[in-house]
Amino acid sequence: MARSRTLLLIGVIAVTAAACGGNAADTTTTGAPATTVTTAADPTTTVAAPTTTDAPATTAALEPPYLTMGETDLGAVLTDDTGRTLYLFTPDNQGDSTCTGGCATTWPPFTGDVSAGPGVDASLLGSITRGDGTTQATYNGWPLYRYAPDTEPGQTGGHGVGGVWFAVDVDGEPVE
């Protein structure tokens, strides 16, 4: 009987050691339902055996809206969380938004409590309060806008329009 329990203990230790091995950064250990281990001496011994899943470790997901750097035909430009290109309007002069009324219909302000996503310098992120009371995101002091005809991620149809609308680079400057 003592030998059976020793073998059982060795088996449990081996299962536990195998389950705990591997790279902690890419393996998640979870509790498992009890497993019945049968031996000749004690056929009803029950132990909890851990299991592992090879799931990559994750970090907290960003909640929209957030800014990120997206790859376009212009190179890397500032985009929203859906991949749509963001623009600056040079008459804003890195200050208050001057695009209102019909202008804001074609160039909707990028509004909300925005956070910095991948590739974005959080120290350049800010906001202003528009005349209608909404909060508009800024990057390097420039109020940010979408271009209504850009309906798909990566489109840059608003770049260069009227010589005053430009996609924004990683430093928060107009793309040249």
Buried (B, 14 or more C-beta within 10 A) or exposed (E): EEEEEEBBEEBBEEBBEEBEEEEEEEBEEEEEEEEEBEBEEEEEBEBEBBEBEEEEEEEEEBEEBBBBBBEBEBBBBBBBBEBBBBBBBBEBEBEEBEBEEEBBEBBBBBBBEBBBBEEBBEEBBBBBEBEEEEBBBBBBBBBBBBBEEBEEBBBBBBBBBEEBBBBBBBEBBBBE
